[in-house]
Amino acid sequence: MTTGKNILKAKRINFPQHYKELPLKDLTYKWDNVPVEEWTNYADEKGIPYKELFSDMDHQGLLNPVIVRDLKSNGVYRKYHCGGRRIIWAKRNGYDFISAYIVKDWISEEGRKEIDTIVADQWFRID
């Protein structure tokens, strides 16, 4: 566990074997090229929905960890499927770390089934 840092910790951690608190500086996502402080203007221009999610996070915090993978095995993690807007919200709100599930095997059939189980657990209540 990370101590002494500003951590956005998820309220539901149902897969502790995959859980880690990751530095936001080591996470990449779809909108890496957009400065975080300008992201809402970009989202408004592109029609990216975020207001309801950001409002919900303002009131409830992070419900589920983001799902990430280390594509190049270099310690820089990329969000998997969804989570980019939660990462942006965390950065915009001054967090240094975020709750994440690290998926190591997203290629094999067994690994995909495990990921599907995690996604299904979050999907009906995805934040």
Steps between C-alpha positions, in 0.01 A plus 500: 500500500616852420521737795558873529359574153171633375328178389165468324398167649210298362213409728458153344806280471365159402820363341777571752740266319513755213485814714766768524509873562675643195662841452287705263818620330552141377154459344418570137161525335331601177535876556867519603562783255238726663621696805294394801403858586362544145331161477143609583508759220626229265229260618230762449625566144514129415175403673672273753265440793660568836283738703283233662802285584701793639200610708454147631869478590479839672238347730600132526866484408633204306274195517708246303870482419601581144622201301848538351766301317872543449521481122877529468603345833664829596294601803286747304140383515225561247134500589311194377159559335378777729638720775646797314244746634553374856875546457444855372266579790763375746772712339276808487424455869861481613541127561841336465386134498189310392360155576558262213472138400805394302420238237811317394351259249251656259599283204434137597150360519539440873624856555211646298250303710652642818481854361142440389416397857644826637324711237169321561533567873528874432289540188153532647629767734795636304614838623 
